[in-house]
Amino acid sequence: MYLCLVPLDASGIDTPSARRVAAVARQRGLVRTLENEVLPVHVYWRSDSRRRYNVVADNRSMCIGSAKLYHRLESGASTTHGAAALKAVAGALRNGGASIATIVGDFAVVAWDRDIQSWSIARDALGVHTLYYRQESSWFGVASHASLLADSDNIEMEYVADYLAAGFVISGHTIYSQVRELGAGTIRKLAPSQSTERFWNPLRPVDHTKRDCVETVAEFRRLFVAAVGASLERDGPTWSMLSGGLDSSSIVSTAAKLHQEGTVAHGIGGTVTWVANMGSADEREYSREVASAYGLRNVEIVDHWPWQGQDPEGLRIDQPDGVAQYSQARRTASPVLEDGASVLLSGFGSDHYLGGDLSHAADLVAHGKVISALWWLGSWSVERQVSIWKLARAYVLKPARSRSAQLRAIARRSVTNWMDPDFVARVNFIARTGRARQMEARWGQRFQTERARQVEAIAGQIERGLLNSLVELRYPFLYRPLVEFCMALPPEWILGDGLRKLVLREAMRGILPERIRTRAGKGFGTATLRWVMDQERDRVDWLVRNPILEEFRCVRSEPLRAAIEQVRRGRRSRMMRLYWVLTLETWLRAHFGRWEDQPVSQHERTGLVQGNPALIQITAG
């Protein structure tokens, strides 16, 4: 991790706020480096085993941060890491947004150029890497972690409002009131003058020209194979998540195929499967089939759950996301690290631009193509075994209502009785919800606008918790050329005849086992959340007893406790909103030093699982 402090006047670094920030860095083991009178910056640095962050500097320039760049080749894609990648990004930054938009890869950097006396920061198009900054009158700071820039316990209520409304934040706010997150696909100049430029935007117009089917599938496959190949380690094994669903199974099968063909030196060293026996989330029959098809090692983590075996040290992560999944993160990383690997592939990202929904039918109606809209509704009705009228009501009739009618419906679904009414009004809570943001799309353009909105949400939904600090997570579906290609595809390649992700399914013919390739859906562990409310009863009840969020006048504890009891009795509605409240409360208690007096959970007390989920290891083939 790193921290850069840059004075803007003679007193900059000597101000009390800057001294407090530097003291926080030293307390966390960062040491001063690059002590050079020519460089107008104080850099604090702590290396990690994976060398995630790098610094290059001389008397004319400096660049610090993280970068992994892709280079398209005839046979796929190659990558550049470390200092060479940083230099490439710094060179592009000097020429502005048009130049850096040509850089394909994941990066988050701060750069100084002596010739033009400028400081700039930049973040990759999809926000895979993170960058935080703080701007004061006499100094500014840039850091790899938001907490390095915070010198007080002041909490940003804009962040709290966004998190409680949607479960993630992409507004630029962090949990710390003084600290901001640089947006995805953005350059910001910090000195001598300030400006912000967006160099990539998924909302830009796209070409929906009809393409030849064979050509479309071939191009998707080429890009996907390049993305997977470039995500594999060159000199050792790479591990991957394997859920048994279409996305992770496609990554694992493609990587294994590349290794079988000799295209890459090292393939998949092993896979990790999360298994929840509650509800419909046990996908082992599918994950085992993929592992068996390619003779891969598969480690199953059985019945993990939030707040299991919580350690106060594990809760002190940079921001709230993933704070309740401490045990799951530890168990997921364990077999990867024991194998000598450090990279874990994830299927995250595909749903955001290949998922789609029947808002396309509403667009067709808006353009007078009612018969086509009925055909789409009918196809989905047959495939999903849902009434065509129910689909029409959800995707065509409801979005056509007046704005006020839609907002009233959103309020009924999103504003719960445990939310403080003054807080709801004060932060304009309804407008922050996902359903309200869907209303921003123009009538007739809902399908493409909603996909673009989902792509913009990627930066706020990527894993930033403990798992990301234990291993390096890589996301083949976030290879930008692949994303851009898919965003330009017409709806039929996304929606299919009710079987979504048609282009991916077609590209995986002969690579992915057929039963997985043609799956209509995937299990989801909502039952796990209900189970947690009961099995972690003491801990959950403790979290909602005099909650910090009530002190902030965000929630009301009595209705919140009643809602949790309703879930325990079988009610399923608004469960994710409860989970967001509990997650945020967990982080706040750890942050303010109030976690130490929390109760021991039922399972830890009885010693049934000793706070850890079972591990079952299978060597397929």
N, C-alpha and C positions, 0 to 999 in steps of 0.2 A: 504494500500500500504506500501511498505517497501524499504529501501535502506541499503545495507551493504557496508561499506568501510573498506578495509583490508590493513594495511601497509606492504610493502615488505622490508623496511629498516627503519632506525631510523627516517628519515624525512618524511616518506610516507604521513601520514594524515595532516602534517603541510605544505605541498606544496600548492602553490596558487590554482592549479586546484582542489585539493581535498577539500580545504576550500570553493571554489566557489560551488562545488557540494553539500556540507553539507548545505551551506546557502540556496540554492534552495530548499532543503528538508524542512528546517525550515520555509521558506516562504509559503510552501504549507501545513503547519500544522502538519508535522511529528515531533515527539519528540524523543529524545535520550532515548534508553532503553538498558537493559542488560549491565549496567555499572559494569563490573567485570574485575579486573586486570588479571585474568587467561585467559579470552577470548580475543584473539588478533583481535578484530573487533569493529567497531563503527556501531551500528544498530540504524536506524531511522525508526519510526513506526507510522502508523495511522490506527486504526482499522475501519472496516466498519460494517454496521448493519448485514450483512450476514456472517461475520467472514470468509471471503474468504481466508485470509492468516493467518497462525499460526506460532508460534515459540516454539521450545523445546530446552532447553539448560541446561547443568550442567558443571562441571569443566573438563569434558573429551570430550565433544562433543557439537555441536550445529547444528540445522537444522532449516531453515526458508523457507517458501514458501507456496504453495498450493498443496493439494493432495486429490484425491478421488479415492479409490481403489475398485476393484470389486473382489468378491469371488464367484466362481461357486458352486452352490448347486444342489441337485437333483431336486428341485422345481423351479430353476431359478438362480438368482444371488442376493447377498447382497453386501452392500457397507460399507466401513470404511472411515470416514472423519477426519479432524483435526489432533490433536497431534499424535494419534495412527497411522494414515496413514503416517505422516511425518517420524515417527520413523522407519516404515517398509521400506520406500524408502531409508532412510539414511543407514540402515543396509545392504540393497542390494548394495548401492553405494560403500560401503567399499570393497565389493568382486568383483567389476568391471562389465563389460557389460554383461557377461553370466548370472550373478545373477539378474541384474536389468531387463533383457529381460523377466524374468519370472513374473515380476510385471505387472498386468493388471489394467490399470486405467489411469486417467488424472492427471498429476503432473508437477510441475516446482519448483525445490528446489535447494538451496545452502547448502552445508554441510561441517562442519569442524570436523576432527578427530584428537584428540590430540595424540593418540598413534602412528600414522604414520605421524603426522604433515602435513596433506594434506587438501586442499580446492578443492571441486568438485562441479560442477553444472550439473543438468540433467533435461531433458524434455521428456514428454511422447511420445509414438511412433508416434502418429498422430498430435502432436502439438496443442492439444486443449488448454492447458495452455501455457502462454508465460513467457519467462525469458530473461533478457537483461544484458549485461555485458560490462565493459570497462577495458581495460588492459593498464596500464601505467608502466613506469620503476620503480617507487617507491611505487606504490599502485595499487590495482584493486578494482572495484566496481561491485556489482550485485544488480539488482533492479527489481521490479514488473512492472515498467513502464519505457520506454526508456527515456522519458523526464527528469526523476530524475537524470540521469547520464550525461546530456548535460549541459555544462557550457558556451557554446558559441552559436552564431546563424549560425554557419557553416552548410550548407546543403550538404548531401551526394549525389553527382551526379550519382553514381551507382544506388542508390535507385530510383532517378528520372527517369533514363533511363529505368529501369526494369518496373516501374509503368506505364510509358507512352507506353511501348511496349506491356504489357500484362494485366494491370489493377490490378496486385498484385505482391508481392515480396516474394520470398523464398530463396534468395541468402545469407541471413544472414545480409545484410545491413539494416539499419534503415534510417529514414529521417535525423537523426543527424550524422554528420560525425565521431564523436568519438565513437559512440555506436554501438554494434553488438547484433544481436538476435541469441540465441542458436537455432540450427536447431532441427527439430522434430526427436525423436528417437536417441538423441545424449547425450553423456557424455563428459564433458570437464574438465580436471584437470587444475586448475589455479595456484597452488602453492603446493610444492616448485618448481616443474617443470611443463611444459605445454604440454598437449597432448589432442587429440580429438579422440573419439571412437564412431562409429555408431553402436548401439546395435539392431536396427530394420530397415529393408529395404524392401519396397514392391517389389523391383526388384528381390528378391531372387527366385530361381527356385520353381515352384509349381507343384503339382501332378494333372494331368488332367485325371486320371483313371476314366473310366466310372462308374457311381454310379447308384444304383437302384433309380428309380424316387420317389417312396414313401418314401424311406429313406432320400433322398436329401431334399425333401419338409419338412419332419418332423424335420430334424436337423436344417434347416433354421428357421422354426417356433419356435423351442425351443430356439435358440440363440436370435431371435428377441424379443420374449416374455421376455426373461431374461433381455435384454437390456432396454426395455421399463419399466419393473417392477423396475429395479434398478435405473432408472432415476426419479421415482416418489418420492415425499417427504413422509417420514414416519409419520409425525405428523401434516399434514395439506394439503391443496389443492395444486395441481400443475396445472398450465395453459399450454396451447399449442397453437402454431400457427396452423391454419387450412386454407390451400389455396384452398382445393377442388381437389388438385392433388393426385396422388397415394401415395406419401411419407408421407406427413403430415396426410392425412386421415388414413393411416395404423397405425400411431402412436396413434392418438386419439382413433380410434376404438379398438385397442388392449388394451390400458390403460382402456377404459371404460368397456371392456369385463372382464378384470382382476378384476375390482372393483365389477362388477355384480356377479362374481363367488365367491367373498369373498377372493380372493387370496391376495389382498392388502387392507389396511385399508382405504386409501384415493385415490380416482381416479382423474379425470380431473375436476378441479373447474370451468373452463371456457375456451373458445377458442377465438382467435383473427384472424380475416380475413381482409387482405388488399384488397380493391376493387378499381379498376381503370375502370371507365366507357369508357375511350378512347380505341379504338382498340378492341382486343380480350381478354382483361385481366379481364373481369368481370366474375368471377367464382362462383358467389353466389348460383346458382342453385345446384352446387355440394357440396359446403361447408355446405349449409343449409340441404341438404339431410343427410350428415353424422351427423351433430348436432342433427337433428330430430330423427335419428335412435336410438340414445342413450340418448335423452332427455337432451342435454347439452346446457349450456348458450353459446351464440355466439355473440361477439362484432365485428361489422363491421366498419372498418375505411375507409371511402369513399373518393376517389379522393385525396389522399395524393400525394405530389410530391416533388422532390428535391428543396432545397432553399426556402421552404415555411416557412414563419414566423421565419426566422433565427435570433437567439439571439447570439451576440458576445461571450457570456460566453459558449454557447453550442458548438461553433466552436473550442474552445481551448481544443481539445482532444489530446491524446498522439501522434497519427499519422494520416495520411490523410484518411484512410479507413472509409467510412460512414459519413464524415463530412457534406455532403450536405443533410443528412436525419435527421436533428435535430428534426423537427416537427413530423415526422413519429415515431421516437424513443420515444419521449415523450408520444404521443398518444397511442402507443402500450403498454408501461409500465403502463400507468395510471390505467386501469381496473384491472390489475394484482395486483398492490400494494394496490388499494382500497379494494380488496377482502382479504387482509391480507396475500397474497402469495408473494413469491419472486423468484420463479423458472418458467421459460418459456421454453417449449420443442420446438425444431426445427427439421424439416425434412431434414436439410442440410446434405450432405454427400453421400446419395444414388447414385446420378448421377455420382459420381466419380469412383465408382467401379461396379455399376449395369447398367450404361448407355450404354457403348459400342457403336461401330459403325461397318460398313461393311468392315473395314480394315481386318477382318477375311477372307473375300473373296480374298483379295490380298495374304494373307498367304497361302491359299489353292492353288492358282495359282502358287505360288513360290515352293510349294511342289508337283507340277504336278497334282493336283486334280481339274482339270478345270471343270469337270461335277458338282462336289460338289459346286464349286464357283458359277456356273450358277444357281444352285438350290437356293442358298442363295439370289443371286441377284434377281431372279424371285419372291421369296417369299416376299421380301421387296418391290419389284415393285408393286405387287398386293395390299399389305396391305397399302402402302403409296400412291398409285396411282401416281407413278412416273415412267418414262420410264426406262426400264432395262438398256438401253445404257447410259442414263444419270448417273445412279448409277455406272455402270462399268467404265465410264470415271472418275468419282470423286474418287472412292475408289480403283481402280485397275490400270488404265492406267496412271493417273497423278502421283501417287507415284512411278511409274516405270521409270519416266523420269530421265535424268541426274541430278546430284546435282546442277549444274550451272543453268539449265533450271528451276528447282524448286525454286532456290533462286531468279531468275529474276521475277518469278510469285509472290513470296511472297513480293518482293519489290514493285511491282505494286499495291498490295492490302494493304500493311501495311505502306508504307512510303508516307505520305500525303504531299501536297504542303505547309501546314502550319508548317511542321517540318523544323527546320534550317538544311540545308544540311551539314554544318560543324559538328553539333551535331550528326547527323545520322552517319557520318563517324567516328567521334571521339569515340563514345561509341559502335560501331559495332551494331547498332540498330536492323538490320534485324535478327541477330543471337539470339536476346532476345525474339523474338515473339514466340507465341505458335506454329505456323505452322513450323517455323524453328526447334524448339525443337522436333517436331514430326519426323523430318528427321533423328534424332539420332537413331531411331529404326532400327535394322537389317532387311533386306528383308526376309520375312518369319516369323517374330516375331513381327509384328507391333501391332496386337490386344492386346496382353498381355503387351507389353512394354508401349503402350499408356495408358492402364488402370493403370499401376503402376505409370506412370508420373502424371496422374490425382490424384491419392492418395497422392503423394508427394505434390501436389499443395494445398491440404486441409488446411495445416497450414497457407498458405497465403491468403485464401479466407474465413475463419471463420469470423463472425461478431466481430470486435474489436472496434466498435464505441461507441456512447453514449448509445445505448440500452444495450450493455454488461455491462455498469457501473451502469445502473439503476436496472436491474434484472439479475439473474444468468441464462444464457442460457445453456441448456443441449442438447446433440445430441445423441439420441439412435442409429442412424445409424453409429456412430463412436465407438461403442463397439468393441474393437479390435478382440475378437474371431469371431465376425460376419464378420468383414472385411476380416480376414484371410481365413475363410471358403469360402466366395464368390470369393476371388482371386484365389482359387483352383478349382473353378467350370469350366467345359468346356464351350465354347462359346454359345452352344445352350440354356443354362440356363440363359444367359444374354440377348441374342438377340431375342429369340423366333422365330416366323415366321414373323418378322417385328414388333411385339409387344414386346418392350424391357422390361427388368426386369421380365422375366417369372417366376423365382423362387419366387419372392416376390408376384406376382399375385396369384400363386398357393397356397402359404402359407396363403394368406388372404381369401381363400374360407370359407364362413360361418362367417367371422368376419367383412369384409368390404362390404358395399352395392354394389351389383353386377354392377351397372352402373358405379361406380367409379373404381371398380376393373378391368374392361375391357376397360377403356378409352385408346384411342390410343395416346393422346397428352394432352397438356395443353395450355391455353392461355398465351400470353406473351405481356407485355405492352410496346412494342417499340413506340407505338403511344404516350404514356405518355411523352417520351423524346422529341418528336417533339412538343407536346403541351407545355411543360415547356419552350422551347426556345422562344415561343411566349408570353405565359402568364407571365413569369418572365423576359420579354424582357429588362426592365431597369437594372435589377440586372445582367443578363447574359452579356449584352452589357458593363456594367461597369467592369465585370471580364476580358473581353478581350480588354479593353482599357488600353494601357500601362501595360501589364501583367508582373508580376515578372518573369515568365518563359521566357519572352523575354529578360529580363535583364540577365538571366542566359544563354542566347543564346541557348535555347532549341526550341523555337517556333518563328514564325513570325506573328505578330498581324494582319496585313492587310489580308493575305490569311485566317487566322483563322476566322476573322469577316465575310469574304465572305462565308466560309463554313457554318457558322451558319445561314446566310441568305438563303443559298440553302436548308438547313434542314427546315426552316420555309416555304419554297415554296413547300415542299413535298418530297425532296430527302431523301432517307432512308440509303444510304451507309455510313459506317464509323461513325455511330452515337455513338457507345460505345467509340471510340477513342476520340471523342469530349467530352464525359462525363468524361473520365479520365483526360483530360486536365483541364476542369472546376473544377473538384473535387480537384485536386492538387493545382490549383491556389487559390481556396477558402481557403484551409488550410494554404497556404503560406501567404496570406493576413492577416489572423487572427494571425498567428505566428509572423509576423513582425509588428503587430499593425496597419494595414492599412484597417481594416474592418469598423471602426467607421464611415467613410465618405461614405459608400455605400448607394445607393438610396433605398427608400421605394418601394416595389413591387406594381404592379397594383392592386392586390387583397387587400393588406393591405391599400392602399391609398383609394380605393373605399369602403372598409369595407364590401365587399361581404361575405367574410368568415373570416375576421379578422385574417388572417394568420394561421388558424387552419382548418384541415379537419373535415368534419361532422362525428359524431359518431352515429351509429344506433345500438341499442342493441336489441337482439332477445333472448327470452327464448324459446328454442325448446321444443317440447313435451308438 
